[in-house]
Amino acid sequence: MSEQKSSVMLVDDHPLLRKGLKQLLALEDELEVIAEASNGQDAIKLAAELDPDLIILDLNMQGMDGLETLKRMRDEGVTSRIVMLTVSDADEDIVKAISNGADGYLLKDTDPEVLLDQIKKALEGKMVLSEAITQVLATALRRPQAKTPAELNSLTNREYEILHLIAKGMSNKVIARELNISDGTVKVHVKHLLKKLGLRSRVEAAVWMVNQQGGKL
């Protein structure tokens, strides 16, 4: 059974770490590193051009740091899943990353096998967190912005349908199969619905949708 490979972009200002990550990801046939960047400016440009399925982003980089890079990517309409990979377990960094659109937060001292597993989960549409920071992240996610019925009503039927599937944890590829449309079409709808609702990421959209449903989907 041949599956399309999931595309990954690595963003870190340490060449050795990028090389190690690339070698680790090469162990999985379904993953393909399609780009690398050593700074935020290049990363934003490549993300917009290549639209990878997943971006693994370092937090502490020279020049533009990972948080600013993350913000700029979301402002540019990048809908790729973005997972922070960092040495920082500071509460403030974790909360800022999630509130600015990160889909996960992993520590660099994570065991390689666990890291690979988390990366695959991220590509399936799941939120991925290092165990040490789960509680901080859970607290941050319990504060979704309140949206008015008017904002929800601004969604098309298709956008609402896709929002509902995002809240179930489905990836773009799975949603595309479910609705019999292309991955590209799903990405366009996701971009539009996030903009209409004033949300920064799929994770924020999923949390908000679950809260709208009273925790039931």
QUISULPE-V959182 format. One line per field, one symbol per residue. phi: phi as a letter, one per 20 degrees, with the letter a starting at -180 (. if undefined). psi: psi as a letter, one per 40 degrees, with the letter a starting at -180 (. if undefined). A space follows every 10 residues. Layout:
phi: ???
psi: ???
This chain:
phi: .edffeecdd caedgfffff fffffffdfe dbfdacbdbf gffffffffe lffbddcfed dfmffffffg gfffffnfdg fcdfcbeedf gffffffffd ofdrbcefef ggfffgffff fffenefdcf gfdgffffff fedfffdegf ffffffgfff ffgffgfenf egfffgffdl cegfffgfff gfffffemde bfffffffff ffemndc
psi: hhihihhhhh hiehdddddd dddddeehde ihheiiieid dddddddddd fidhhhhidg iibhiddddd dddddeehei hhhhhiehfh ddddddddee eieihiieeh hddddddddd dddeeihhii ddeddddddd eefiihiidd ddeeiidddd dddddddeei idddddddef iidddddddd ddddddefid iddddddddd ddefei.
